[in-house]
Amino acid sequence: MRVVLAQPRGFCAGVERAIEIVERALEKYGPPIYVRHEIVHNRHVVERLRAKGARFVDEIEEIPSGSVTIFSAHGVASAIEERAGRRGLPVIDATCPLVSKVHIEGQRYANQGREIVLIGHAGHPEIQGTMGRINGRVHLISTPEEVVGLVVADPEKLAFITQTTLSVDDTRAVIEALKERFPSIVGPDTKDICYATQNRQRAARELARIVDVVLVVGAPNSSNSNRLREIAAESGVASYLIEDARALDPRWLDGVSAVGITAGASAPAVLVEDLIARLRELAEIELSVLPGVTENVRFRMPLQLSDVAGESMLPS
């Protein structure tokens, strides 16, 4: 059986930075370190960090006074930041720089007197954070059909921004519908879309063309992992989202000669390695990597941790 790995797959620079922030904070300040929400959407990552002394909480009020606090890679609303400040919590912000860029763009448009149309998924932590960072009116939509029902104060004063875990392809139809109804709407250039999302989706689409089944390693609550599975399915091949090798159902491989594997942006490389090992138990395999983009992006550490040396100890 041929097993083909997508390239790129797995951790992106924003996820690597967020995990390394927690590890460096544990090294510098000692446990426990408190993290608001999951640092990234992956149970295996969270459990590893918890074992090292990280404590994950839902609300700022659960954190003891004076404890070092980390905001997750998805970003937080200004109100959360203010509540942490009132409680005197020393905060380290692990928000992905590309998410922060969306926050800045949104507020810049709001400062111009524009209403903002945010393209994304309701309830996603990134969306909650983005809507809570913009001081102005924000309309959240996710489909072209929702454009018809938008009620705005001034059609000439509109701007759009997008969730980073959506690709150019994901947002294209919505943006086209917005521009058709509101010709004066402005928005960021497509090059501002998260490079990691775009690269992984393109690789998943290429992978689906040459295999019989696609396995996506990722968490069920990971937006980008779910989208990778959808993209493979849209290409006409059976596709499954699995958290780890234990979730693999051997029946999926009946009559299959080629299996494709990719992984969401918050899935560690070790999970892919475990899946390959599981496939070796089921059949003799021929392993290859699909040609694709090699990512070498690295984001700077927050100033509080720039003096702590060392690389991430989690497999990436």
N, C-alpha and C positions, 0 to 999 in steps of 0.2 A: 504493500500500500504506500502510495506517495503521500508525504506530509509536507505541505508548503506553508512557510511562515510569511505573514505580511511584513512589509518594511515601509514606514516605521510602525511600531506597535508599542503598547505599554506606556510607561511613565513619560510625561512631558516635563518641560523645564519648570513649570509652575508647581507641579506636584512634587518634583524632586526638591525644590526649594522649600516648600511647606514642611515636608517630612524632616529635612535637614534642620530647619528652624527649631522644631520640637526637640530633636536630638541635641543640638548645640545648647539649647536652653537647659535641658536636663544636665548636661555636662557642666555648664557654667553656674547654675543656681542650685542644682540638686533637686531631687524629687521631693514632693509632688509638684508638677507643673500642670496648670489647668488650661484646658482647651475648650472654647465654646463651640459646640457641635463637633461632628467628625472632622478631623483635619482635612481629610479627603474621603471620597465615597468608596471605601474598600474596607471590609471587615478585617481582613488579614493584616493590613497596615495598622488599623486602629488597635487590634489586639496585641501586636508586637510592641507598639508604643506604650500601651497600657501596662504591659509587663515590665517596661523600663521605668515606670513611674508617672506617666502622663495620666491625667484624670479628665475625662470628657463629660461636659455638663451641657444642659439645654439652655440654662439661663444664667446670666451674670450673678444674680442674687445667690446662687448655689456656691459661689467661690468665696472662701474665707478671706477676710480683709488682709490686704498686704501680699496676697499670693500672686506670683507671676502668672499672667494670663495671656493666652495666644488666641488670636482670631483666625478662623480657618481660611483656607485658600479661596473659598467662595466669596469672601467679603461680608461686611456687616453694615447695617443701617447706622446713620449718624447717631440715632437715639441710643443704640447699644453702646457706642463709643462714649457718649456723654454719661450714661449710667455707670460705666466702668470708671470714668474719671471722678464722678461724685463719690464713688466708694473707695477711691484712692488705690485702685488696682494698677500695678505696673504692667502695661500692655505691650506685647510684641505683635505686630501685624503681619500675618502670613498671607494676606490677600495676594493672589496672583497679580503680577504687574499688568497683565493684559486686561484683567477685570478692573483694576484701578484706572486704567486708561479709559474704559467705557464710562466709569463714574465721572471722570474729568470731562469727557466729551459731552455727557448728558448735562452736567451742570453748566458747561460753557454755552450750550444751546439755550438752556433755561435762562441764563443771564442775558441772552439776546431777546428775551420776551417770548420765546417759542414754547408751545406745548410739545411734549415729548411722546412719541409713539415707541414703546419698548417691545421688540419682537422676542418672545421667549415663552417659557412654560410656567404657568402659575404654580406657586408653591415651591419652586426650586429655590434653594438657599441663595444662589447667585441673584435671582430675580428679586427676592425679598431684600437683599442688601442693596442692589442697584436702585430700586424704587425708594428705599429709605435714605439714599445719598443725594437725591436730586431735590432741590428746593424749588418746586414748581409742579405743574400738573403733568402726570404721567398716565398714558393709556397703555395697558398691556394687551397685546394680541398675539396669536400664534398661527393664524391661518389667513389666507387671502379673503375668505368669506367674511371674516370679522371686520374687514376694512369698510364694507358697506354700512355697517351700523355705527361707525365712529361719529361721535358728535363733538365738534371742536368749536372753540370761540372764534377763531380766525384762520381760515384755510391757508392764508398767506404766511402764517407764522407757525410753521410746523417743522419738526425735525424727528428723525428716527435713529435709534441705536439698537443693538442686538446683543442677545446673550452669547457669551464667548463659546459655549459648547455647541452652537449651531454653526454650520458651515455656510459658505457662499451658496451652495446648492440648496441648503435647507431654507434659506431666507429669500432666495431669488424671487419666487412667485409672490411672496408677501410684499416685497419692496416694489415690484412691478405694479401690483394692485394699488399700492399707496401713491406711486408716482402718476398713475393713470387718473386717480380720483383727485389727488392734490398735486398738481404740476409744480407748485412752488416749494414742495417739501425738500429739505436738505438732510444729508446724512454723511457718515464717514465713508471713506474710500473702501472698496472691497479688500484692499491689502491690509486693512486694520482688523479683519476677521482673524480669529485665533489660528495661527499657522498649524498648530498641533492637531486641532480638530479637522482642518481641511486635509492635511497630509494623511491622517489615519483613515478618513472616509474615502479618499481617492484610492488608497492602498487596498481597502476592503472591497471596493468595487472591482479593482483589477483582479484581486484574489478570486472573487466569486465567478469570474469568467473561465477559470481553468481548473476548478475543483468540483466535486460532487456534493460536498457538504462543508459548511463553514462553522467553526466553533469560535465563539467570542468569549474570551476570559474577562470577566468583569462583575461588578456588584449589581444586583437587581435595581438598586436606587441610583445607579450611575447613568445620567442622561446620555453622555457620549457613548457609553458601552451599549445601551439599548439602541441607539441610533446606528451603530455599526452592524448590529444584528439585522435591523430593518433594511439597511442598504443591501446586505447580502441577500436577504429574502426577496427584495425588489428585483434583484438580478435573476431570479428564478431558481435559486438553489436552496435546499433545506439549510436552515441556519438556527443555531441554538446559543443562548447566553448562559454561561455556566460560571459559578463562583470559583470553582477549582476542579481538580481532576476527579474528585469523588462524585461530582455531579454528572459525569459522563455516563450516558446510557449506551452500552455496547450495541444495542439494537439499531441505533442511529447509523451504524457503520455497515449494516448488512448490504451486501452488493456494491459497496463503495470502493473505488480504486484510488481516489485522491481526496484528501482532507486538507482544508485550509484552516489555519489558526491565526487569529489576531487577538489583540487585547486592548481594553479601554485605557484611557490616559492615567488612571489611578490604580492600575493593576501591576503588581511587582513582577519582574521577569521570572522569579522562582516559580510562580504559578503556571507559567507557560512551560517551564522545564519539567514540572511535575506532570503536566498533561502529556507531554511528549513521552515521558517515562511510562505513563499508563498505557499509551497507544502501543509502545514497544511490547508490553505484556500481552496485548491482544493480537498483534500481527508483526511480521517483519516489515520494517518501514524504511523508506528512502527519504531522507530529510533534505530539504532545500529552502533557500530564502528567496522570495520574490524580489527582483531588483526594485529599488525605490529610493526615496529621499533619506539621506543620512542627516539627522538633526544634531547640531552642536551648540544649540542655544543654552546659555546659562544666565540666570538672574542673580543679581547681587543680594547678599544677606542684609538684613536690617542692621543699622548701626550698632544696636545693643549687642549683636552677636558677631560683629565683624572681627573681633579679637579672639574668637574661639576657632582654632584650627581644626581640620579634619573633614573628611567627606562623609556622606550619608552611609550609615551602616546597614541600611535596608537594601536588599537586592533591587536593582532597577532595570 
